[in-house]
Amino acid sequence: MQEIKFSIKKWAKDDRPREKLLGKNPSTLSDSELLSILIGNGHREKNAVELAKEVLRLGKNNLNELGKVTIQQMMRIKGIGKVKAITIVAALELGRRRQAALSLDKPIVKSSREIAHYLQALFRDLPHEVFAVAYLNQANRINHLEIISKGGITATVADPRVILKKAILEEAVSLILCHNHPSGNLQPSRADQELTRKLKEAAKLFDISLFDHIIVSENGYFSFADAGML
């Protein structure tokens, strides 16, 4: 079998990504070096680091943008098969979840900004719209966050009965509605406003309050409560 051109094995030991990670702080490695460790090996024309640089270019050399690249898109690169593409996507997803967890290090929600930053991290890479509900207890701690629907918001997919049934099971005293706008537009639609009104009125029947409805995008967030729309 022909040896890979410019094989990493020929590099000085201290320059090889795996050895550098073992001997130094991971923060000293470049994005392409870290990615090359996930890729493992290259092919006859490119080594793992060169392949990593090609993968990064799919995301415009931005890890946040790379998180939006699909497995199928990565597999168009010669040398990136299904296993390598899945490994990269899985690693990016772990990083996204870690960032989301760090964004809400306090379990008590004190402001719309606090929950919005958490939601931005959680929904950042999604190409489609999702609708979620955070169920809070008496102390404003989030007992549970559940994605109710994907792909858009209508009265059908975000059924108040389903949301309130879950609220009762979770013994929630208040709710935070939340969804993302992948387009970047933060203004609530008429459907957003109507759904908010319906859920607020329905929740009252069970002595459950609507804390907020938050829309997030890469551009920021919109809070119904902050805007005086609740």
N, C-alpha and C positions, 0 to 999 in steps of 0.2 A: 504494500500500500504506500502510495506517494506521501511523503511527509508534508504537513501543512506548511505553507509558505510563511516565513517569519514566525515560526512557532514560538509561543511564549516559553516553552521549555528551554529555548536557547538564550533567553534573557538572563541577566544577572539575577541571582536568587532574591536579592533585596528589592528587585523591581517587579517581581511576579505578584499579581494581585492577591493570591491566596497567602503567600508568605508575608506580604506587607500587612495583611489583616491580622495574621497571627502575631507579628512582632511589633505592630504599632497600633495606635488608636484608630478605629474604623473611620473617624472623621477625616483622616489624612488621605484617604483614597478618593479619587474622583468618581463621579457618577458612572462613567464608562467602565472604570475598574471594578466597582461594586457590581455592576450589571454583568460584566464578563464572568464573574464568579458564578452567577446564576446560570449563565449560558453554558459554562463548562469547557467547551471546546469549539474550535472553528472548523473550517474546511480547507481544501488545498490552496485556495486563493486568499483567504482572510483568516486571521486568528480571532480568538474570542473577544479581545478588546476592540478590534476593528468592527466586528459584528455588533458589539455593544454600541459603538458610536453610530452605526447605521440605524439601530433600533431607536436610539435617542433622537435621531433626526426625524423619525416619524412623529415624535412629540415636540418638534421644534426646539429640541434641546432643553425642554422644560418638563420636569417630572410630573407636574400637575396635568400638563397636556398629554403626557405619555399615559397617564391613568385613564384616558378616554379612548385610547387605541385598543381595538378589539384583537382577539386571538387570530382571527382570519387575516387581519391587516398585517400583523407581525409575521405570519407564515408566508407572506409574499416575498420576504427577504430570504435570499438563498442562504441556507445554513440554519435557519430558524424553523424547526419543525414544530409539530403540535406539542410535544413534551416541553420544549424550551419556552414556547409561547405561553403555555399554561403556567409554568414556573414563574415567569416574569409577571404575569397578570396576578397570580396569587400573592407574590411579594408586594406588589403595589397596593393590593387590597388590604394586606396586613398593615402596611404603612398608613393607609387612609384611616383604618379603624383605630390605630394607635393615636393618630392626630385627633380624631373625633373624641376619643376617651380623654385625652389631655385637655381638650377644649372645655370640658365640663368636669373639672376635678372636684367641684363642690356639688353634692347631690341636691342641695336646696336651690330652687330657682328664685332669684331675687329680682330679676329684670328681664325684659324682652331681649336686651343685648346679649345677656348670658346664654340664653337658650338659642338665640339666633346664631351665635358663633359656633355652637355645637352642631346645629343643623347644617350650617354651611360646610363644615368639615365632613359631615356624614353624607351629604347629597352632592358634593362638589363634582364628582366625575360622572354622574348619571346623565345619559343623553336624553332620557325621557322624564316626564313629570311623575312624581309620586306624592301621595297624600298620606300623612301620618298623624297619629294622635298620641300626645304624652298624657299619661294619667297620673295626677298628683294626689298626695294624701293631705292630711290636715296641716302638716308642717311645710307644705309646698315642696316636698321631696318627690322626685319622679319615681313612682313605683314601676312603671312600665312604659315603653315607647314602642308602638306598633305601626307598621306600614299597612294601611287599610286598602289602598289601591295603587295601581301603576298605570301610566299612560294617559292621564287626564282626570279632571274632576267633574263629576256630575252627581245629581242626587241619587242616581242608581248605584254607582260604585262606592260612594261615600254615604252609605245608608245610615241615617241617625240611629235607627234601631240597633244596628250592629255595633255602632260606637258606644251607645249607652248601655247595651247589654254587657259589653266588656268593662265599662266603667263600674258597673255594679259588682261584677266579679272581682275587680281589682280594688273594690272599696274606695274608689276615688271620690274626692270632694270637689275637684276642679279638673278642667281639661285645657290643654293647649293644642289647638289645631295647627298643623304645619304642612306646607308643601313647597316645592321648588318650582322655579320658572327657568328652565334651561336656556330660554331665549335671552335671558338677562334682564328682561322687563320686569320691574318690581310692582307695577301698578296692579291692584286687584281687579279682576274682571267682574262683570255683573253676576256670573255664576258663583264666583268666590264669595261675593257679598251676600247672595241669596242663601247659599249653604251655611254661612256663618250665622245668619239670622235664624234659620230653621233649627240649627243645633243649639243655639243659645236658648230659644224658647222651649225646645224639647227637654233640654237639661234641667231647666227650672222645675219641671214637674217632678224631678227626682232629687230636688235640693242640691243639684250639682251646678257649679258656676263655670262659666267659660272665661278662663284666665286671659287668653289671647288667641289670635290667629296670626301666624307668622309666615310670610312668604320670603324665601331666600333665593339668591342667585349669586354668581361670582361677583356681581357688582355691589352687593350689600344685602339689606333686608328691609322688609316693610312689616310694621306691627300695627294690627287693627287697634289694639289698646292704646298705643302711643298716638295714633292718629285720631283718637276719640270716636271710633267707629263701632264700639261695642255697647 
